[in-house]
Amino acid sequence: MNNEKLSRLNDVLAEVFEVEKDSISYESRFVEDLNANSMKRVVIAAELEVLSGISFTPAKIKFMKTVSELYTALKDWLE
C-alpha cells in the first residue's frame, strides 16, 4: 500500500468524522466507532472522489461496515 495515499485518506476520514487520525484502524467501524450518519456519508463520498478520482455514492459507503472495507474498495488507488 502506498503510505502517502493511505495517510491522506486517513486525514480525510479523521476530518470528516471528527476523530484523531491515530484512532482510525482497519477495524474501526463506521457507525459504532466513527459515528457515521447520512450527512457524513455524503461528505465522505465527495471527499473520496476528490482525493482518489473514484466515484462513491453515500449508499455504497452505507453498506461498508469497517474502514477495512473502504480500504479494499480503494485497493487499486492505494497501491
C-alpha positions as CSV (number, residue, x, y, z in Angstrom):
1,M,0.0,0.0,0.0
2,N,1.2,3.5,-0.8
3,N,1.8,5.0,2.7
4,E,1.4,8.6,1.5
5,K,-2.0,7.9,-0.1
6,L,-3.1,5.9,3.0
7,S,-2.1,8.8,5.2
8,R,-4.1,11.3,3.1
9,L,-7.1,9.0,3.2
10,N,-6.9,8.8,6.9
11,D,-6.6,12.6,7.2
12,V,-9.8,12.9,5.3
13,L,-11.5,10.3,7.5
14,A,-10.3,12.0,10.6
15,E,-11.5,15.4,9.5
16,V,-15.0,14.2,8.3
17,F,-15.6,12.0,11.3
18,E,-14.0,14.5,13.8
19,V,-11.7,12.0,15.4
20,E,-7.9,11.8,15.9
21,K,-6.2,10.3,12.9
22,D,-4.3,7.8,15.2
23,S,-7.7,6.4,16.4
24,I,-8.5,5.1,12.9
25,S,-7.6,1.5,12.2
26,Y,-8.6,-1.3,9.9
27,E,-11.1,-2.5,12.4
28,S,-12.8,0.9,13.0
29,R,-16.5,0.6,12.5
30,F,-18.2,3.5,10.7
31,V,-21.3,3.7,12.8
32,E,-20.1,2.5,16.2
33,D,-16.6,3.9,16.3
34,L,-16.7,6.9,13.9
35,N,-20.3,8.0,14.4
36,A,-21.2,7.9,10.7
37,N,-24.5,9.3,9.7
38,S,-26.1,10.1,6.4
39,M,-24.7,13.6,6.1
40,K,-21.2,12.4,6.9
41,R,-21.6,9.7,4.2
42,V,-22.4,12.3,1.6
43,V,-19.3,14.4,2.7
44,I,-17.0,11.4,2.7
45,A,-18.3,10.2,-0.7
46,A,-17.5,13.7,-2.2
47,E,-14.1,13.9,-0.4
48,L,-13.1,10.4,-1.6
49,E,-13.9,11.3,-5.2
50,V,-11.8,14.4,-5.0
51,L,-9.0,12.5,-3.3
52,S,-8.9,9.4,-5.4
53,G,-10.9,10.2,-8.6
54,I,-13.1,7.2,-7.8
55,S,-16.8,7.8,-7.6
56,F,-18.5,6.7,-4.5
57,T,-22.2,7.1,-3.6
58,P,-23.3,7.6,0.0
59,A,-25.3,4.4,-0.4
60,K,-22.2,2.4,-1.3
61,I,-20.5,3.7,1.8
62,K,-23.6,3.0,3.9
63,F,-23.1,-0.7,3.3
64,M,-19.5,-0.7,4.4
65,K,-19.2,-1.6,8.0
66,T,-15.5,-1.0,8.6
67,V,-12.6,1.1,7.4
68,S,-11.0,-2.1,6.1
69,E,-13.9,-2.4,3.6
70,L,-13.2,1.1,2.4
71,Y,-9.5,0.4,2.0
72,T,-10.5,-2.7,0.0
73,A,-12.7,-0.7,-2.3
74,L,-9.8,1.7,-2.8
75,K,-7.2,-1.0,-3.1
76,D,-6.1,-0.2,-6.7
77,W,-5.8,3.5,-5.9
78,L,-3.9,2.8,-2.7
79,E,-1.2,0.7,-4.5
